[in-house]
Amino acid sequence: MKKSFRLLAALSLLGLGQNALAQTSGPAQTMSQRMADAFISWHPDSILIGNRKTTRWDYEQGLMLKALERVWQRTGDAKYYTYILKDIDLFVQPNGVIRTYKLDDYNLDNLTTGHALLTLAQVSQGSQAAQEKYKQAAQTLRKQLDGQPRTKEGGFWHKKIYPNQMWLDGLYMAEPFYAEYSKVFNQPAGFDDVAKQFNLIEKHLVDAKTGLLYHGYDESKEQKWANKQTGQSPNFWDRGMGWYAMALVDVLDYFPANHPQRPQLIKYVQRLAPVLAKYQDPKTGTWSLVVDQGSRKGNYAEASGSSMFVYALTKGVRMGYLDKKYAAVAQKGYDGLLKTFVTTENNALAFNGTVSVGGLGGNPYRDGSYEYYLSEPLRKNDLKGVGPFILASIEMEIAKENSIGQNKTVGLDYYFNHEFRKNSFTGEQEQWHYTWEDRTHGGFWLLGNQFRELGAKTVSVPTAPTAASLKGIDVYIIVDPDSKKETAKPNYVQANDIKAISDWVKAGGTLVMMANDTSNCEIPHFNELAKAFGMSFIPKSLNMVKGDQFEQGRVDIPAGNAIFKHTKAAYIKELAPIGLQGNMGKALVSKGSDVIMATAKVGKGTVFVVGDPWLYNEYTDGRKIPAVYENFNAGKDLATWTLQQKAAK
């Protein structure tokens, strides 16, 4: 009874309560969700690291918030976002100052939580002013890098208190944040600097004989742990290598496709993968604390490094950096994690086998010896293991379903929908509103992520539809074409556009048309395209919602629906119903006598039509509408269905 009360108390602190328990009591949760929920039950209102009595800005905090963000993106459950927001708000003051953070410590560990700041700065917070404090806090962390002490070759010191030293850990602590910041603020020089850090690690820490990486090196060669010829520390620590492996696959999320150093970073991933496969325990699938000495007395399977390796390998395969054969290595590793480290206590998961710490130098002095690494104690539910396990679990869960979209491309129209605004980070003009890149309420970032995690590639289609511009596109989405109200010179759908799209559909393409209510969409020309497939948007508005009376926007999805197999109800407000002409278009979802969604088979292709954009971030990320409206599930259902139609290629 006491445990149940504590869980309810934890949920109530997140603004959830008993209703949340009811909403999550349906289908069995994934392993990533279960471990994330266990973490929240251990740290209901703030993240206490290790044996500390007070909270502070910390890399383990950043690691866990990244893991929770990924669970949020996979589930659309806002409780994970709410936890991130409340934790960050314990530190970031209204003026952007970060409580407990000291810039002049010049500690790379303090940058890891910067990813959460960038997330909160990019998603809608109710006003631009509300987002500004997270932006300012991120700028403060970025300023640290300007003054961070460096080696003579330009490598960041791990900490000011560790002069002339680069550690593997530092690559994860700093570089993913640095790369993401460089992308968000459009500062391309940052990518060159990020690449330099990896180049220096590969130059100084890779062992030529084994391919493994030493934990750190001292450029001055003055430390007692440093080899007097190379400056390298004496051993291969699994978590150090794990931090490095995760950093590699994560920075590539932000590197421009045409950056000259991107291929080299991918080569580093490819160099490391066979090394990890070689040193994986053939029986357990895990990796040893001191990686190359698995059979030596006292050595043991370690949870955090093993989780990190599984994450890096699985993500590397998913992103196309690694040969698919490494998926089997990762699967064996993940099976080993579940068998060796994951247990259940009081109906919640627990995670064993994580070494509490590993470092070099300091006081008391850590000499980097085999005996030193074994001397550090193990810690149950240590966040350095829990976070990577959640991330690894998410990648394994994606791997089970991302064959659906393999070798398929989803194109989102940026021609008929062509609105611009000033970017709040760069001050430059940018296209927005129903775009893949936009993470504010009106963007399609989350829907795009669902397509990508199903294995598809997402691209924009910035020009008028032609045989050339639609070549290689399997799914083509057109949303809310502009009127003069939205764009001074809108691109209306013309006869040649209709012919190009019709020919493409007949050849096997899947077209998705999302209109809007008549006051917010250029219906007349868009209707000419819809009529080519036996459908039209009726000029009236349904589901007019007053304030937060969300039930006025409810659309029930009939059981046995061919598309929405995991959705019972959706929220669609102010939509245009659909008229059907002839026998081509078929009603899919109706409300009374009004058709809400319809489909048509045209030649070898398929068309899906709905009178509202309804799957934009505001109504899929779980933060605004009640959980009974399953727009997130609907987005994934629709993405799955479109990718399963006959490909255009």
N, C-alpha and C positions, 0 to 999 in steps of 0.2 A: 504493500500500500504506500509506503514511504517513497519507493522508487517512482511509482506512478505519479505521486504528487510532485516530486522533483521535476519529472519530465513536463508535466503540465505547467509548472512554474517557469521552466525554461522557455516553453513555447509562448507563454503569456508575455514574457519579457520581449519576445520578438513581435508582439502584437498579433499572436495567432490564436491561442486558446483551444478549447475543446473542438470547435468546428474544424480546425486544421487536422486534428486527429481523425475525424470522420472522413475528411476529404482525401486523406492519404491512406485510407484503409482498404482501397480497392485492390487492383492488381499488385502482385508482388513487386516490391521495390528492387531496383538494381543494386548491385554491390556498392557502386559509387554513392548512391543515395543513402544506403544504410550506414556506411562509414561516415558520411557527412553528418547525418542525423546523430550518430553516436558522438561525434566531435562537439556538436552543439549542446548535447546533454552534459558533456564534461565542462564546457566553457559557456554557460548560458548567457552571460551578459558581457563578458570581456575575455580576452585571451591571456591567460597566465602561462608564462613559459617556464618549463621545468619546475624548480622549487621556489620560484620567486613569489613574493607576497603582493607585489604591485605590478601593474601593467607598464609596458614601455614600448616605444617604436622599435620594431624588431623584424629580422628577416624571416623568422618562423611565422610571424603574423602574416607577412606578405605571401609566403608560400601557401598558407591555409586559405587566405582570401582568394588567391588565384584558383585553388581547387574548388572552393565554393562557387566562384563565378562560373566555372566550367559546368558544375552540376546545375546551376541556374539556367545556363544556356541550353543544356540538354533536356531540361524538364519543364521550363516555363513556370516553375514554382518560385514565387517571390520571397518565400521565407529565407532563401539563401542570399538573395540580394539585400533583403532587410538586415540580415546579420552583418553583411559587409558594410552597409551604410552606417549602422549604429556603432560598429567597432571603429571605423575611420572617424566618425564624429566625436569619439572620445578623445581624439588627438588633434584634429584639425580645427583650429579656431576660426571664427568668422572672417578674420583678416588673412587667413591662409597660413598662419604660424602653426607649426607642428609641435605639440607638447612633447617633451622629453627628448626631442631630436636636437642634436648639436652638430651644426655643419662643420665646425672647425675640428671635430674628431676625425674627419676625413676617413670614415669607415665605410667600405663598400657594402657591408651588411645592411646599412641603413637605407639602401636604395631599392631593395626588393619590393617593398610595399608601394613603391611608386606606380606599379601597374594598376593597383586598385584606385589610386588617385586619378589616373588617366581614364579609367572606366567611368568613374563617377563624374568626371568633367565632361565626358562625351554624351552620356545619356541624359534625357530630360529630367530636370529637378524641379519643375514648376516655374522657374524663371532663369534668365541668364545669370542674374546676380547670385542665385543659389549655387550655380555651377562654378562660379568664379573662384570661390575659396579653394576648391580642389585643383583648379588650374594653377593658382598661385602656389599652392603647396608643391605641386609637381615641378614648377619652375625653380623652387628652392632646392629640391633634390638635384635637378639638372645643374644648378649653379655649383653644387658641390664638385661635380666632375671637372668644372673649369679650374678649380684649385687643387684637385686631388694630386698628391705627389706622384711622380712617375719615375720609372727607371730611365736610364740614359737612352734606351731605345724607344721610350714612349709608352711602356706598359704601366698600368695603374698599380701603385702599391696596394696591397690588400687592406691595410690600415696604416694610418700615420705612425702608430706605435710599432709597426713591423716594417722598418725602412728597407728599401731596395728589394722587397719580396713580392712576387706574384704567386698566388695560390689558385688552384683549380676552383675552389669555392667561389672566388671573386667573380668568375665569369658568369655564373648564374645570378649572383647578387646584383650585378650592375648592368650587364650587356642587354638582356631582354628589355629592361626599362629604357636604357639608352637608345636602343633601336626603335622601340615603339614611340618614344618621345620624338625622335628624329622624323618619323613618319607623320605623326599627328601635327607637329609644328612645321613640317616641310623644311627640315634642316638637313639636306643631303650630306653635308660634310660629316655628320655624326656617323653615318654608315661606314665611311672610310676608317674612322677611329675605332669603331666596334670591330671591324674586320682585322685591324692591326692587333687587337688584344688576342684574338684567336691565333693569328699568325705567330705571335710571340710564344704562346703556350705550345703550339706545335713545334716550334723551333727549339725550345728549351726544356720541355717536360716529357716529350715522347721518348721512350726507351727504344733504341734502334733494334734491339734483339727481340723483344716481346711485343712491341706496339702498345704496351700499357703506358699510363702516364703517372709520373711521380706527383706527389701531393703538392709540392711547391719548389721554387728555386729562389736563391738569394744572389742577386747580381753581384754584390760585393764579396760573396763567398766568405763572409766573416762569421756567420752563425755557426754554432757548434754542430748543428744538424746538417749543414751544407757540405756537399762534396767539394773538396778544395780545387778540383779541376773544372767541374761542371756547375757547381752551385746547387745541384739538385738535392732534394731530401732523399732519404734512403729507401722508402717503400712505396708500394702502390696501394693506396687506401681506397676502398670501394666507394665510399660516399663522395670523396673528392672527385673521382672519375664520374660518378653519377651526376653531380652538379654540372660538370663540364658537358656531359652528354645531353642533359636536358637543356642547357643553355644553347647548344648548337641548334637543336631542332626548333627551339622557341624563337631565336632571333631571326630565323629564316621566314617566320610568319610576317615579318615587317620589311625585310630587305626587298628593294625594288627588283623586279624580274630582270631588268637590264643592267643591274649594278655589276661592274666587272669582277668584284670579289665574291659574288654569290656562288658561282660554280666552284670556287675554291672551298668555301664553307661546306658545300654539299660533299665535296671530295673528302673533307675531314670526317663527316658522318660516315661515309663509305669506308674510310680507312679504319674507323673505330669498330664498326659492326662485326667484322670477322674476328677481331680480337676478343670482343665480348662473347661471341659464340664459342671460341676456343676455351675460354676460362670458366664457362658455365659448368656447374656440377652436373655430370650426366645422370646422376640418380635423382637428385632433388630439384634440379632446374634453377637453383638459386646460385648466388655468388658469395664468395668468402670475404670476410672483413679485410684481410690482406690478400688481395686478389690472386696472386700467383703462388700462394703457399697453402692451398686448401687442405692438404694432408698433414700439415705441420701441427704438432701438439699445441693445443690451446686455441687454434683458429676455429672459426665457426661461421655458419651461414648468417649473413647480416641482412636485416629487413629493408633498411632505407635505400642502400645502394642497389639491392636487387630490384626494388620497386622502380627506382630511377632508370635502371637499364631496360626494364620491360617497357616503361613509358617511351623512352627514346627510340627503341627498336620498333615498337608498334606504330608510333607516329611517323617515324622515318619511312616505313613501308607505305602507310596511308598517303603521305604527301609525295610519294614517288621518288624519294631520295635513295631508297634501298630496294634491292631485289626482293621479290615476294617470298623468297626462301627464308628470310629472316622473321617472317610472321610465325613460323613454327618454333623458332628459338624463343620468341616473345611469349607464345602460348605456353610453352613448356615452363618458362620462367613464371608466368602468371599462375599456372597450376601449382607451382612450388610455393608461391606467396600464400595462396589460399590454404594449402596443406600445412605449411610450416609456421606461419605467423598469425593467421586470422583465427580468432576464437569467438565464441558467443558467451556473454555473461549478462544475466538478467534480461534476456531477450534483446540485447543490443550487441553490436560487434565490438571487439577489442583487437588491438594490434600489438603483438609482441616482437621482441628481437631487434630493436633499434638501439644502436650504440649512442650514448648520450652526447658525445662530443668527440672531436678530433682536431688537433691543431699542431702548431709548430712554435717553439720558443715560448715566450711569456714567463709568468711566474705563478706557480712552480714551472720549471723549465721542461718543455716537451721536446724530446730529442728525435722524434720521428722513427724510432726503432720499432721492430716487431713487438717487443715487449711493451712499449708504450701504448700502441694501439689496443693491445689486449687488456691493458690495465684500466681503460675507461669503462665504466659500468653500463649495462644495458638499462633501458628505461621503457616501461610499458606505456603504450599510447603516446609515445613521443611524436611530436608534430612533424619532425623531420622524416619520419616514416609514414605517418598517417596521410600527410599531404600528397607525397608521391604515389602512395597506394591508391588514393582517390583518382589522381590523374591517370595512373596506369589502368585503373578499372574503366574509366571513361573511354580511353583509347581501345580497350578490348571490347567494350560494348559497341563502339562505332564500327569496329572491324567486323562484327557479326552481320551488319546490315549495309555496309557501304559498297557492296558489289552491285547494288541496284542501279547506281548511277555511273558505274565505271565507263569511261570513254564516251560520256554524254555531256553535252554543253547546254546550259540554260542561259538564254539571252533575255535581258530585260531592256525594254524600249526606253531610250533616252532622247528620242526625237519628237514624238507626239507629246510626251510628257517632258517638258523642258524648262523648268523653273530654276531661278538662280537666287542666291543669297550671299552675304558676306560671311566667310568662314571665321568663327570666333577665335580660332587659334592663330591663323596666319594673316587674317585681314584681307585675303584674296577672295575673289568671286568663285563660287563653286555651285555645281548643280546639286539640287536637293529635292526632297519630296518623292517618296517611293523609289529611292535608289538603294543599291546594294550597300554603299558605303555609309549611309546615314544611320547613326545609332540613336538619334533623337526619336521622339514619339512617331514622327511621320515617315520614318525610314523603313526599308525592307532588310536591314542588316540581319535580323534574326531569321527571317524566312530564307535569306541567302545562305546562312549558316546551316540550316536544315538541309538544303539542297547539297551543300558541300560535304556535309557529314554522311550523306547518302552516297557519296562518291562522285558527284557531278562537278563540273567546272562551271562557275558563274561568270558571265561577261556582260558588258553593256553593249547595246546596239545603238550607237549615237547618230546614225544616218537613216535616211528613208529606207524602207524595206525593198530590197531588190534580190534577184537570184544570187548576186555576189555577196551582199551583206548578210543574207540568211544562210549562206553555205556553211555547213558544219554546225549549225544550230539545230538542236533536237527539240527544245522547248522554247517557245517565244512568248513572252509575257508583255502585254500592253495594258497599262494602268492609267486611267483618268486623263485622257488627252486634254491638253490645255485649251482654254478659251482666251479671249482677249482680256478677261478679268485677271488671268494669272500670268500671261505673257504678252508683251506688246505685239509681237509678230508670231502668233502660234502656227505650228505646222499641222494643218488639217489633213485628215485622211482623204486621199484623192483616188481617182479611178485606177491609176497605175499602181498605187500601193495595194489596193484591193486585189488586183490581178496577181501581183507578186506574192502576196500572202496566201491567196487561194491556191496558186500553183504549188507553193511550198507545202501547204497542208495536204493537198491531194497526193503529193509525192511521199508523204509519211510523217510530216511534222506535227507537233502538238502545240496548238495555240491556246493561250489563256487570255481572256478578255475580262478586265475588271473595270467597270464604269464607276459612276458615283451618282449621287442625287442630281437632279437636273440643274440646280443652282451652282453646282461645283464641278461640272463636267461638260465638255463639248460633245453633246449627245448627237446632234444631227449627222455630222460626218462619220462619227464612230458607228452610228447605226447602219450606215451603208455597208460597212464591213461586216457587221453582225448579220445583216440580211443575206449576205452571200452564203451564209450557213444556216438559213432558215430560222433566224432569231432576230429579235430587236429589243431595245430598251424602251419601256413605256414611260412617257414623260409625266411621272408622278412619283412622289416620295412616300416610302413606307417606313415603319418603325421609327417614328419621330420620338426622340428621347428627351425628356425634361430632366435636367440636372443629373443626379445619380440614380434615377429610377431605371436601373439597368434592365429590369424585366420587360420594359417597353421595346427593347432591342433584341429580345430573345427569338432565336430561330431553332426549332427542334429538328434534329436530324433523324430521319426514320431508320429504324433497325434494318439491317440487311442492305444498307446503302452501298453501292458499288465502289464508292470513293472513300467515304469517311467512316472507316471501319473502327476507329478508336475515338469517335466523337459522338456525343449524345445531344449536346446543345451548343450553339454558337451565339456570339453577340455580333449583330450586324445592324447598325443604325443608319437611318436616312438613306435608304437604298432605292434604286430604280428596279421595279419588277421587270420580268422578261416576257415578251410575247413570242409565240411560236407560230411559224408559217409553214404550211405544207407538212411533209412527213420527215424532214431532215432533223430538226431539233427535238430533243426529248427532255421533258421535265425531270430533274434530279431531286430537287428539294423545293417544296411548296409551303406556303403559309396561307391556309384557307384556299381561296381561288387564285391567289397570286403565285406565280412561279418565281422562286428566289434564285435558283441555280439550274442551269440546263447544259446539256452536252449534245454534240452531233458527231457522227462519223462521216467523214468526207473523203472519198477516195481511200487512200491508205492511211490517212491522218485522222486526227481527233481535235475537237474544239470544246473548250469549257468556258462558260459564260456566267458571270455574276455581276450584279448591279452595284457593287461597292468594293473598295480596295481592302477592306476588313482584316487583312493579315499583316498590317503594318505593326511596328514595334509596340505601340501604345496598347494594342489589344491582344498581343501574343506573349508579352514578357511577364504577365501575371501580376503586375504592380497596380493596375487600375481596376479591372473588372473582377467580379467575384469568380471563384474557381469553378463554379458550376458551368460557366461559359468556357468551353474548351477550345478556344481559338488556336492555342499553341498546338494541340493535338491535330486540329483541322489542317493547320499549315503543313505539318509533317505528313498527314494522310494525303493531302493534295500533291505535295512534292513527290511522294512515293508513287502515286497513281500516274502522274504525268511522265515520270521516268520509265514506268513500266509499259507505256504505249509503244507502238512500233517506232523505232528510231528513224530519223530522217536521213541518216548517212547510208 
